[in-house]
């Protein structure tokens, strides 16, 4: 099966190599306002066509552009079919990477993570935020680390968590020329995230029109020299690294070699992976973050295809960076992350919202539950209502939800289908554990899977459902609400 994806600015490219594409770039000049300029980007071919700017050719194996799978565009190590036992998508095969007491990859549940927005130097509040996130289901927490003082502070945060709560898996975010910072914070965290475009950062040269092979290789060697000490200390400590490529901060030499493209993001990651492999370090997680959903999806697809072609089985962290807030931020994240997880790509995720990080966690679990990758809450399946509906569906759904919302404490939680008529009844609710169906005017029929259990007057429906759940041993008494005196 081939991906059919529009080449940038041109007609669709099917399977093999897309033609050179005209691309609109909206990068702000240094110190100026963003302007829109048209430029032609030649996407290097998988067979190793040399870029025209003096840089060395890309690796001989891998993908060309959006839509090229290197092997006819086949999906990466996964399938569009479902696991018939769990009903979940079949995931890409990846190795296990241990991060504290959590394992990413190797078929383990997709790990939920977030990032605190407190200054790491504020040890008291940073610790409290990490704990609060962990208590609601965030399994791994990232902290920013922009200076040596921040790196030392993370050590105190880790100690405070162990003493007052528990040892939460922590990830340190290191960016600009961060070797010394990374080396220090690696003593205190379970994983270090580096951004290849910023870890060895050189200010872009004004007026540059090309990179010579010598310049390209000089910076590549500098990256290896700078990354090696961090890799070795993480290896010695049994800790992990995330190679976190960001579309907005690709190194200038990658921009000149591959353009502002998903291909450039993939090449940036592969370069770092190869350095780690030369040092026999494999505790790696890879990410391809972008704020534009199509770019993010293309980059992750190409990464998975490229790694599979090379025999690299490293797990992948998926997310849409700078997704924004509100409904739109959640929609962007759900489309980007959900598309990839639905194709079997992704072993850990973060939903990046411009809101309190606590609000990210329910969205993460909602995406995972929608794909049958994890079940962590009661699920209510309901039709949108139509002229056939035999009761006020919105009110009845609210009544059923109120009576059963506390059942997310069950392991695993159950699913309940609330459907307004017999047309949507037995067949369309069959995937739910229990069904509440309008069978005729004034009556509802209760189901256990496809089995009819009883038909009762509508006003008795919710209590009859509760009685059925109790009889089946899938009921918990709701928590008692205690009134607090004013």
PyMOL commands that set and color helices and strands:
alter all, ss='L'
color gray80, all
select helices_A, chain A and resi 123-135+148-164+179-185+196-199+213-237+247-249+252-258+262-278+293-310+326-342+358-370+393-409+422-424+458-471
alter helices_A, ss='H'
color red, helices_A
select strands_A, chain A and resi 4-6+12-14+21-25+37-41+79-82+89-90+97-99+102-104+111-115+140-144+170-174+191-194+240-246+284-289+315-318+348-349+379-382+415-419+434-440+443-448+451-457
alter strands_A, ss='S'
color yellow, strands_A
deselect
rebuild
show_as cartoon
